[in-house]
Amino acid sequence: MNQSADPHNEALLSAYNAAFGELGLRFRWSQATLDFFDDVSNELARITAYIERFHSHLLSAYDADFLAQLIFERKNQFYRESVVQ
């Protein structure tokens, strides 16, 4: 389901990408990424699935659940800040 004109998705993508940048991760999500993982309803599971599929090399240094939780928390902080503005 492509929702590229959806302001919520735009804010969500911006928050994810800000979190990735702040954490020093070379991830960049687009609408296509959200669409690809659309069948994964839980955000933590979506982040974990993304890491496992596209950045599995990180799993030798980090626990997937830990990394997903860290990204999720930072994304939420950026998202909340964008909604307040």
ZIMO-V867812 format. One line per field, one symbol per residue. ss: DSSP state (A for helix, B for strand, O for the rest). A space follows every 10 residues. Layout:
# ZIMO-V867812
ss->???
This chain:
# ZIMO-V867812
ss->OOOOOOAAAA AAAAAAAAAA AAOOOOOOOO AAAAAAOOOO OOAAAAAAAA AAAAOAAAAA OOOAAAAAAA AAAAAAAAAA AAAAO
